[in-house]
Amino acid sequence: MKVSYFVSLFFGLGLAVSSIFAASDPNFHIYLAFGQSNMEGQGTIESQDKTVDPRFQMLSTIDNFNGRKLGTWNDAIPPLANKHGGLGPTDYFGRTLVEKLDPQIKVGVVVVAIAGCSIVAFDSPLDDGYMSTQAGWFKDIVKDYGGDPYKRLVEMAKKAKEDGVIKGIIFHQGETDEGDSDWPNKVKKVYDRLVKDIGLDENIPFFAGEVPYNGSSKGTNNNIRQLPNKSKNFYLVSAEGLNDLDMMRIHFSSQGYRDFGKRYAEKVMEVLGDALKPVVTIPSSSSEAPVSSSEVVPGSSESVASSSSRSHHRSSDSHNPGSSATEGVVIPNATHALSVGKIVFDGNILQVPLTVARNGFVNVRLYSVLGNEVANITDVVNTGTNSVQISRKNIPSGVYMMSVQMGSSHVSKRIDLK
């Protein structure tokens, strides 16, 4: 099936081909994160926290937040929730996943968190009576989330689904509701609404973090530990031993947030297991499902562009005049406009100029005439013109099919590598 498709594509058409697929990147794993102050993050952001692997991205849930526009992907440099937050568990949750998972996997987070909030803050519409009792700074945060934190989380989750696959939900809330014995049921109701309103898999896992064992809100753990009784999809993330707290003894220290974030990631990896392995999609209009990278046709080489060799450059108008080139294909009316310019073979580097309508991830793959993947690179690109580079090492001369995908926009084209 795959071989016959590629032979037909190369020799039956004999020309560059462009297609639009309404499909997200299965190797972009997205997690929703919500809660109150500990999820918002109260740790001091230190120098080690200010750089991050670009494979870890955050979707801005607030407009004009640290120069980020609402609904755009950005490098996940803290704070991730809002201007009042600091370092939180989501930071090292994502960093740990990109460190531990296959280099083809990207991780994105969508964070909505409000210090001091009750679970009632994630009802929609938000109760006016509840809001009338809140302080001005609290109302400011809610206003930043469009006046309805739950609705904002749903809207941004739907937007995130255009680019990747939502794998799970991480949650840290409950200190404000410590004395409410019905809190576990209320959390389950929020979960059920999220699943329905976003259109998530009914078995999507939900990871709830405990509060500090010797903190001033330690009684909250009595409620948190009831959550797995409410759904087979609920899992606990232990806070045992994380005793370095702030002066109020409610919040973790910066190091505590780093450690706690790693625990969230470890629990996600334990629960999801093989579901976190990368998949390979064949650029075809057929209904053939993605297969795991371990199932690629024998004889295919591994990706020649590892994360350590990836580079992201603005494209230049000056190219090697003696190099081979292939004209690009423009995709009209795509959700995330994507066009591929003149591809240039410059020495041992294949330069792939791209023009995109917004910031985000782009995935470039190269297939042999038999359908074997010989290169696979994911890069972060900015609005405008960019250049993605692929090493020619271990790629012989011949005819290849290149697949370029960003969100729901996809270009497939034949190239002759001399």
C-alpha positions in Angstrom: 0.0 0.0 0.0 2.7 2.5 1.0 5.1 1.5 -1.7 2.5 1.6 -4.5 1.3 5.0 -3.2 4.8 6.6 -3.4 5.6 5.0 -6.8 2.3 6.4 -8.1 3.0 9.8 -6.5 6.5 10.1 -7.9 6.1 8.6 -11.4 2.4 8.9 -12.1 2.2 12.6 -11.3 5.8 13.5 -11.9 5.3 17.0 -10.5 5.3 18.7 -7.2 2.1 18.1 -5.3 0.4 20.2 -2.7 -2.3 19.1 -0.3 -4.2 20.4 2.8 -4.9 18.0 5.6 -7.2 19.0 8.5 -5.0 17.2 10.9 -2.9 18.2 13.9 0.7 17.0 14.6 0.4 13.8 16.5 3.9 14.3 17.9 3.0 17.6 19.5 1.7 16.6 22.9 -0.4 19.1 24.7 -1.5 19.3 28.4 -4.1 21.5 30.0 -3.1 22.8 33.4 -5.4 24.6 35.9 -5.8 25.4 39.5 -5.0 28.0 42.1 -1.8 29.6 43.5 0.5 26.5 43.4 -0.5 25.9 39.8 -0.1 29.6 39.0 3.4 29.2 40.5 4.8 31.2 43.4 8.5 30.3 43.2 11.2 32.8 42.4 12.3 32.6 38.8 16.0 32.1 38.8 18.6 32.2 36.0 18.4 28.4 35.4 14.7 28.8 34.7 15.0 31.5 32.0 16.2 29.3 29.1 14.2 26.4 27.8 14.3 23.9 24.9 12.1 25.2 22.1 10.4 21.8 22.0 8.6 23.0 25.1 6.0 25.6 24.3 3.2 27.4 26.1 0.0 28.7 24.6 -0.7 32.2 25.9 -4.1 32.3 27.6 -3.8 36.0 28.3 -3.4 38.8 25.8 -0.4 41.1 26.0 1.3 39.0 28.6 5.0 39.4 28.6 4.8 40.4 25.0 2.8 37.3 24.1 -0.5 37.5 22.2 -3.5 35.5 23.2 -3.7 32.1 21.5 -0.1 32.1 20.3 2.6 29.5 21.0 5.8 30.8 22.7 8.9 29.3 24.3 7.8 28.1 27.8 9.8 30.6 29.8 8.1 31.4 33.2 5.7 32.7 34.3 3.3 30.5 32.3 0.0 31.3 33.9 -0.3 35.1 34.3 1.6 38.2 35.3 1.1 37.5 39.0 2.7 34.1 38.9 6.2 32.8 39.1 7.9 29.4 38.8 5.4 26.6 39.1 5.1 22.8 38.6 4.1 23.2 34.9 7.6 24.5 34.1 9.5 21.4 35.0 6.7 19.2 34.0 7.2 20.2 30.4 11.0 20.4 30.6 11.2 16.9 32.0 9.0 15.4 29.3 11.0 16.9 26.4 14.2 15.7 28.2 12.9 12.1 28.7 10.8 11.6 25.5 11.9 11.0 21.9 13.4 14.1 20.3 10.5 14.1 17.8 8.1 14.8 20.5 7.2 18.4 21.3 5.3 19.4 24.5 2.8 22.3 24.9 0.9 23.5 27.9 -2.2 25.6 28.3 -2.3 27.1 31.8 -5.2 28.9 33.5 -4.7 29.5 37.2 -5.8 32.0 39.8 -4.3 32.4 43.3 -6.8 31.8 46.1 -9.6 30.6 43.9 -12.2 28.0 44.8 -13.2 25.3 42.4 -16.2 27.5 41.9 -14.0 29.8 39.8 -14.1 27.0 37.1 -17.9 27.1 36.9 -19.2 28.9 33.8 -20.7 31.4 33.7 -18.8 32.6 36.8 -21.1 33.3 39.7 -21.5 37.0 40.4 -22.0 36.4 44.1 -18.7 34.6 44.3 -16.9 37.4 42.4 -18.4 40.1 44.5 -16.5 38.9 47.6 -13.1 38.8 45.9 -10.3 41.3 46.2 -9.3 43.7 43.4 -6.2 41.8 42.4 -8.3 38.6 42.1 -10.8 40.3 39.9 -7.9 41.6 37.7 -6.7 38.1 37.1 -10.2 36.9 36.2 -10.5 39.9 33.9 -7.2 38.9 32.1 -8.9 35.6 31.5 -11.8 37.3 29.7 -14.0 37.3 32.8 -14.5 33.6 32.6 -11.5 31.3 33.4 -13.3 28.1 32.5 -14.4 29.5 29.1 -10.9 30.8 28.4 -9.4 27.3 29.1 -11.9 25.7 26.8 -11.3 28.2 24.0 -7.6 27.9 24.2 -7.7 24.1 24.4 -9.7 24.0 21.2 -7.2 26.2 19.6 -4.4 24.1 20.8 -6.0 21.0 19.3 -5.6 22.5 15.8 -1.8 22.1 16.3 -1.4 19.0 18.4 -3.0 16.3 20.5 -4.2 16.9 24.1 -2.8 14.0 26.1 -3.9 14.9 29.6 -4.8 17.4 32.3 -2.7 18.4 35.3 -4.4 20.0 38.2 -3.5 21.7 41.5 -6.3 23.3 43.5 -8.2 22.7 46.8 -6.5 24.7 49.5 -9.3 27.3 49.5 -11.9 24.5 49.6 -10.2 22.5 52.4 -13.3 22.3 54.5 -15.7 21.4 51.7 -16.3 17.6 51.7 -18.2 17.9 48.4 -15.1 19.3 46.7 -14.1 15.9 45.0 -17.5 15.8 43.4 -17.2 19.3 42.2 -13.8 18.6 40.6 -15.3 15.6 38.8 -18.0 17.8 37.4 -15.5 20.3 36.1 -13.6 17.4 34.5 -16.7 16.0 32.9 -17.6 19.5 31.5 -14.1 19.9 30.1 -14.2 16.5 28.3 -17.6 17.4 26.7 -17.0 21.0 25.9 -13.5 20.5 24.4 -14.3 17.2 22.8 -11.7 15.2 24.6 -11.4 11.5 24.8 -13.6 10.3 27.6 -10.7 8.5 29.2 -8.2 11.4 29.1 -6.1 11.2 32.3 -6.4 13.8 35.0 -3.4 14.2 37.4 -4.0 16.0 40.7 -1.2 17.1 42.9 -1.1 16.9 46.6 -0.4 19.9 48.9 2.7 20.0 51.2 2.4 17.4 53.9 3.6 19.8 56.7 2.0 23.0 55.2 -0.7 25.1 56.7 -3.2 23.6 54.2 -2.2 20.0 54.7 -5.8 18.9 55.5 -6.6 19.5 51.9 -4.9 16.2 51.1 -7.9 14.4 52.7 -10.0 15.7 49.8 -7.4 15.3 47.1 -6.9 11.6 48.0 -10.6 11.0 47.4 -10.3 11.9 43.7 -9.3 8.5 42.4 -12.5 7.2 43.9 -14.4 9.5 41.5 -13.0 8.3 38.2 -10.7 5.6 36.9 -9.0 8.4 34.9 -7.9 10.3 38.1 -4.4 9.9 39.4 -2.5 11.4 42.4 0.9 13.1 42.3 2.6 12.8 45.7 4.0 15.8 47.5 5.7 13.6 50.1 9.1 15.0 51.1 8.7 18.4 49.5 9.0 20.3 52.7 10.9 23.4 51.6 8.0 25.9 51.7 7.5 29.6 51.6 6.9 31.7 54.7 3.1 31.2 54.5 3.7 27.4 54.4 1.2 27.1 51.6 3.5 27.2 48.5 6.5 25.2 47.5 9.9 26.7 47.1 11.4 27.2 43.6 13.3 23.9 44.0 10.1 22.3 45.3 8.3 23.4 42.2 11.0 21.9 40.0 10.8 18.6 41.8 7.1 18.6 41.8 7.0 19.3 38.1 9.2 16.3 37.5 6.8 14.1 39.6 3.9 15.2 37.4 5.9 14.2 34.3 7.0 10.9 35.8 3.4 10.1 36.6 2.3 11.0 33.1 5.0 8.8 31.6 4.0 5.9 33.9 0.3 6.2 33.0 0.5 6.9 29.3 3.5 4.7 28.5 3.6 3.8 24.8 1.1 6.5 24.0 4.0 9.0 24.3 6.1 7.4 21.6 6.4 9.3 18.3 4.3 8.3 15.3 5.1 8.6 11.7 2.5 9.9 9.3 2.6 9.2 5.6 1.8 12.2 3.5 -1.2 10.7 1.8 -4.9 11.5 1.3 -5.7 7.8 2.2 -7.2 6.8 5.5 -4.1 4.9 6.5 -3.5 5.5 10.2 -0.2 6.7 11.6 2.2 4.0 12.7 4.8 4.1 15.4 8.4 5.0 14.4 9.4 1.4 15.2 7.1 0.2 12.4 8.8 2.1 9.6 9.6 -0.1 6.6 12.9 -2.0 7.3 15.9 -0.4 5.7 14.8 3.2 6.4 17.5 5.3 8.0 16.9 7.1 11.3 16.2 10.8 11.3 19.4 12.5 10.3 18.5 15.8 11.9 18.5 15.3 15.7 17.5 17.9 18.1 21.1 18.7 18.8 21.7 19.5 15.1 18.6 21.4 14.4 19.0 25.1 13.5 16.5 27.8 13.0 17.5 30.7 10.7 15.9 33.5 8.8 16.2 32.7 5.1 18.6 34.7 2.9 18.2 35.8 -0.7 21.7 34.8 -1.5 22.1 31.1 -2.4 24.8 29.0 -4.0 24.4 29.8 -7.7 25.5 26.3 -8.6 23.1 24.5 -6.4 20.0 22.4 -7.4 16.6 23.9 -6.6 12.9 23.0 -6.7 10.1 25.6 -7.0 7.8 25.9 -3.9 4.1 25.4 -3.7 1.8 28.0 -2.1 -1.2 26.7 -0.1 -4.2 29.0 -0.4 -6.9 29.3 2.2 -5.1 27.2 4.8 -5.9 27.6 8.5 -2.2 28.3 9.2 -0.9 29.7 5.8 2.2 27.9 4.8 4.3 28.1 1.6 7.6 26.5 0.6 10.1 28.6 -1.4 12.9 27.5 -3.6 14.7 24.6 -2.0 18.4 24.8 -2.3 21.1 22.2 -1.9 24.0 24.1 -0.4 27.0 21.7 0.1 26.0 19.2 2.7 22.9 21.1 3.8 19.4 21.1 2.3 17.9 24.6 2.8 14.1 24.6 3.0 12.7 28.2 2.9 9.3 28.5 4.5 6.8 31.4 4.8 4.3 31.1 7.6 1.4 33.2 8.9 2.2 32.8 12.6 4.7 31.5 15.1 4.6 27.7 15.7 6.1 24.3 15.0 6.8 23.0 11.6 7.7 19.5 10.7 9.7 18.6 7.6 10.1 15.0 6.5 11.9 13.4 3.5 10.9 10.1 2.0 12.5 7.9 -0.5 10.6 6.7 -3.6 9.8 3.5 -1.7 8.2 5.5 1.1 11.1 5.1 3.6 11.6 8.1 5.9 15.2 9.3 5.6 14.9 12.6 7.4 12.6 14.1 10.0 13.1 17.5 11.6 10.9 19.7 13.7 11.7 23.3 14.2 10.1 26.5 15.7 9.4 29.1 13.1 8.4 32.8 13.4 5.8 34.7 11.4 7.3 35.5 8.0 10.2 33.8 6.2 12.4 31.2 7.8 14.8 28.5 6.7 14.8 25.0 8.0 18.0 23.0 7.4 18.4 19.3 6.8 21.8 17.6 6.8 22.6 15.5 3.6 24.7 13.1 5.6 23.7 9.5 4.7 21.2 10.7 2.1 22.3 9.5 -1.4 21.4 11.3 -4.6 18.0 10.4 -6.0 14.3 11.4 -6.1 12.5 12.1 -2.9 9.2 13.3 -1.6 9.2 16.1 1.0 6.4 16.6 3.5 6.1 19.9 5.2 3.4 20.4 7.8 2.4 23.2 10.2 -0.9 22.7 12.1 -3.6 22.0 9.5 -1.5 23.2 6.6 0.5 20.6 4.6 2.7 20.7 1.5 4.0 17.6 -0.3 6.4 17.9 -3.1 8.9 16.0 -5.2 12.5 17.0 -5.1 15.6 15.7 -7.1 18.6 15.5 -4.9 21.7 15.5 -7.1 
